[in-house]
Amino acid sequence: MLPRLLHSLRFPYFMFLLIGGSLFGGAVYLGNALGLAACPLCILQRMAALGLVFAAGIGLLLAGSLPGRRLANLLILLVSLTGATVAAYQSYIQRVATDVQCSGEAAWWELFVDWAGEQAPLLFQASGLCSDPAWKLFGLSLAEYSLLIFAALALYAGHLLYRQLRKR
């Protein structure tokens, strides 16, 4: 039964959904359990994880059609690249430019994060500094782990999309 499941058209989307949900749930749990203050860039990464769940849900629903799988993989690729870019920027701030804050004045995305924090404070309230790693495991911050995971997801989604685009 397991080999059949692994070769199912829906399996990659189930895994993307599981990983995205774990990223989001893990970030919320760690923030609350360890008392870590999330910064605006952390919140954007949480939103990217939710975007991954949404795109994977589309993949699960449309897995029966090649155009549906292409659309889902393109969305997953874009969301994963966005999450990786945000995580890379935060990792840069934490490792290299430690005196830099998220931005000089409130950018559009910081205003969006503030709005989301007002709507769902438990999930999206930003109160930390982007330059403060706050917690590390094996020498890597949560932003660096997020970068690794989003980059791996982007590579896999790109691989799936490439294979599907070759099928004409």
C-alpha positions as CSV (number, residue, x, y, z in Angstrom):
1,M,0.0,0.0,0.0
2,L,2.8,2.4,0.8
3,P,4.5,2.2,-2.6
4,R,1.1,2.9,-4.3
5,L,0.6,5.9,-2.0
6,L,4.1,7.3,-2.8
7,H,3.4,7.1,-6.6
8,S,0.0,8.8,-6.2
9,L,-0.5,12.1,-8.1
10,R,-1.7,13.6,-4.8
11,F,1.2,12.5,-2.6
12,P,3.5,15.5,-3.3
13,Y,0.6,17.9,-2.5
14,F,-0.2,16.1,0.7
15,M,3.5,16.4,1.7
16,F,3.6,20.1,0.8
17,L,0.4,20.6,2.9
18,L,1.9,18.7,5.8
19,I,5.2,20.6,5.7
20,G,3.4,24.0,5.3
21,G,1.1,23.2,8.2
22,S,4.0,22.1,10.3
23,L,6.0,25.2,9.5
24,F,3.1,27.4,10.5
25,G,2.0,25.4,13.6
26,G,5.6,25.0,14.7
27,A,6.3,28.7,14.4
28,V,3.2,29.6,16.4
29,Y,3.9,26.9,19.0
30,L,7.6,27.8,19.5
31,G,6.7,31.5,19.7
32,N,4.2,30.9,22.5
33,A,5.9,28.0,24.3
34,L,9.3,29.7,24.4
35,G,8.0,33.2,24.7
36,L,9.7,34.3,21.4
37,A,8.6,37.6,20.0
38,A,8.0,37.3,16.3
39,C,9.3,40.1,14.1
40,P,7.5,41.3,10.9
41,L,9.8,39.0,8.8
42,C,8.9,36.0,11.0
43,I,5.2,36.8,10.4
44,L,5.7,37.0,6.6
45,Q,7.3,33.5,6.8
46,R,4.3,32.3,8.7
47,M,2.1,33.7,6.0
48,A,4.2,32.0,3.3
49,A,3.7,28.7,5.2
50,L,-0.1,29.3,5.1
51,G,0.3,30.1,1.4
52,L,2.0,26.8,0.9
53,V,-0.9,25.1,2.6
54,F,-3.4,26.9,0.3
55,A,-1.4,26.0,-2.8
56,A,-1.0,22.4,-1.7
57,G,-4.8,22.3,-1.2
58,I,-5.3,23.4,-4.8
59,G,-2.9,20.6,-5.8
60,L,-4.9,18.0,-3.9
61,L,-8.1,19.2,-5.5
62,L,-6.8,19.4,-9.0
63,A,-4.3,16.6,-9.0
64,G,-6.3,14.6,-11.6
65,S,-5.5,17.1,-14.4
66,L,-2.1,18.0,-15.7
67,P,-3.0,21.8,-16.0
68,G,-4.2,21.7,-12.4
69,R,-0.9,20.1,-11.2
70,R,1.1,22.6,-13.2
71,L,-0.9,25.5,-11.6
72,A,-0.4,24.0,-8.1
73,N,3.3,23.5,-8.6
74,L,3.8,27.0,-10.0
75,L,2.0,28.4,-6.9
76,I,4.0,26.2,-4.6
77,L,7.2,27.3,-6.3
78,L,6.3,31.0,-6.0
79,V,5.3,30.8,-2.4
80,S,8.4,28.7,-1.5
81,L,10.6,31.2,-3.3
82,T,8.9,34.1,-1.4
83,G,9.4,32.3,1.9
84,A,13.0,31.6,1.1
85,T,13.7,35.2,0.1
86,V,12.2,36.6,3.3
87,A,14.1,34.0,5.4
88,A,17.3,34.8,3.5
89,Y,16.9,38.5,4.2
90,Q,16.2,37.9,7.9
91,S,19.2,35.6,8.1
92,Y,21.3,38.3,6.4
93,I,20.1,40.8,9.0
94,Q,20.9,38.4,11.8
95,R,24.3,37.3,10.6
96,V,25.8,40.2,8.7
97,A,24.0,43.5,9.1
98,T,23.1,43.1,12.8
99,D,22.6,46.9,13.2
100,V,19.9,47.0,10.5
101,Q,16.2,46.7,11.5
102,C,13.5,45.4,9.3
103,S,13.3,48.7,7.4
104,G,13.8,52.4,8.0
105,E,10.2,53.4,7.9
106,A,7.0,51.3,7.8
107,A,7.0,49.6,4.4
108,W,3.8,48.2,2.8
109,W,4.5,44.7,4.1
110,E,5.1,46.0,7.6
111,L,1.7,47.8,7.5
112,F,0.2,44.5,6.2
113,V,1.7,42.6,9.1
114,D,0.4,45.2,11.6
115,W,-3.1,44.8,10.1
116,A,-2.9,41.0,10.2
117,G,-1.7,41.2,13.8
118,E,-4.7,43.3,14.7
119,Q,-7.0,40.7,13.1
120,A,-5.4,37.6,14.7
121,P,-2.9,38.6,17.4
122,L,-2.1,35.0,18.5
123,L,-1.0,34.1,15.0
124,F,0.3,37.3,13.4
125,Q,1.3,39.8,16.2
126,A,4.8,41.2,15.5
127,S,6.6,42.4,18.5
128,G,10.2,41.3,18.0
129,L,13.3,42.6,16.3
130,C,14.3,41.1,13.0
131,S,18.0,41.3,13.9
132,D,17.5,39.3,17.1
133,P,17.7,35.5,16.4
134,A,16.3,35.0,20.0
135,W,16.8,31.2,19.9
136,K,19.2,28.9,18.0
137,L,19.5,25.2,17.6
138,F,22.9,23.7,16.5
139,G,24.1,27.3,15.7
140,L,21.2,28.1,13.3
141,S,18.4,30.5,13.9
142,L,14.8,29.8,13.1
143,A,15.1,32.0,10.1
144,E,18.0,29.9,8.8
145,Y,16.0,26.7,9.2
146,S,13.1,28.4,7.5
147,L,15.4,29.3,4.6
148,L,16.7,25.7,4.2
149,I,13.1,24.3,4.3
150,F,11.6,26.9,1.9
151,A,14.6,26.5,-0.5
152,A,14.2,22.7,-0.5
153,L,10.5,23.0,-1.2
154,A,11.2,25.4,-4.0
155,L,13.7,23.0,-5.6
156,Y,11.2,20.1,-5.4
157,A,8.3,22.2,-6.7
158,G,10.6,23.4,-9.5
159,H,11.6,19.8,-10.3
160,L,7.9,18.7,-10.4
161,L,7.0,21.7,-12.6
162,Y,9.9,21.1,-15.0
163,R,8.9,17.4,-15.4
164,Q,5.3,18.4,-16.1
165,L,6.2,21.0,-18.6
166,R,8.3,18.5,-20.5
167,K,5.1,16.4,-20.9
168,R,3.4,18.0,-23.9
